[in-house]
Amino acid sequence: MILLKTDRELELMREANRIVAIILEEIAARIRPGVTTLELDSWAEERITGLKGLPSFKGYGGRNGARPFPATLCTSVNQEVVHGIPSAATVLSEGDIIGIDVGVICQGYNGDGARTYAVGSVTPQARRLMETCRESLRLGIEAAQSGNHLGDIAKAVDGCVRAAGFSVVRDLSGHGIGRNMHEDPQILNYYDGRRGPRLKSRMTLAIEPMINAGSWEVCTLEDGWTVVTGDGSLSAHYEHTVALTDNGPEILTRC
């Protein structure tokens, strides 16, 4: 069942997602060669709590028998697609790309957003991969109009990525969001030919393309969380939480 939000619920979600947007904006100045992903995580946790939010990923239930997620951020470097665990041993280097995924709870409601950042100067392929992923998110959000169908989002994302010569990860998807981090519907980033349910005003969706420079296939590491590309190619990830309105999608993950 896809839940429609009340005015009060949308107000609370705006605040949670505003905190997410602040973190994603401010962390950019801290991403540089020599910084560890654990340092980024420690800063983010302190900043989120200072803004009266709670990190929603920390302690989130395990995958494939893994322990609950141990950190505030998901920090995914280069071939890591999503759910990378921050570590003092992961030191950013010139030319890396890193996906930062942030989740926040505020007064019982969730915010969720992600960006991929360049560490110093990156290769043309890495830059184009990031730009394509960001553009596919923009087009996916543009398709999230009341009266359209869920499949229209997938079609917009998939078409953009395929035209650029990259691949869309098929084993992971976006999701509804609200009082729970993950709600109905599942939002595919690849188009499987199905229209899906009709989109309605007051739906809240976390739209998040994950795309690879090589094959779409992925696998999960032994930690039970970190998802990596099957062929070792680079991956990029962007995400916004949006609320559908009668006047079009409202991006909540903006400062």
C-alpha angles and dihedrals in degrees: 000000000000109000121222114213129231123229090260093050091050090050091054092046091052090058095048091048092045088061090049089052092050091053093048091049098045097042091064090078090055097053108097140122113293097028118119123224088236090060090053090049094050092050092048094051092051092046094048093051090046088057090053095255134119125228104248097195096057107097093006112156120280129259124225092356094312123141118264113285106280103205146057097236135041104226113190118183126200107310092018107104102191144331096044111169116232113244141176086229094060106084118180116237134198109278097025123127120212131195114213117197118189130191125186135182118206121178090339099312130104137235124191133181143147143193136182117229133197117234102219115308116356134190121273089248092054091048092049091047091054093046092049093050092049091048092048089054091051091052092045091054091046088056092051094095127144106259095030122101131249089247090063089069092052092046092053094048095043094047093053094048096045092049089057093051096249130116134241118230107243102189095065132051148175121264149197115272139193130106085001124049091229119038135151133319115058106217113211119206093205123064114241096177096260120122094208125194122337114260117241137193113268095034112130117209136182103214112193125167115200112191136179133211089222132021122352091232119111140178136200122241125234091266086074093233116059111090115200135182112268093228098040094250123144121273134199132198132191128173140179130180109225135187117213114228136175086257096051136276118331113210106222097185094077127107 
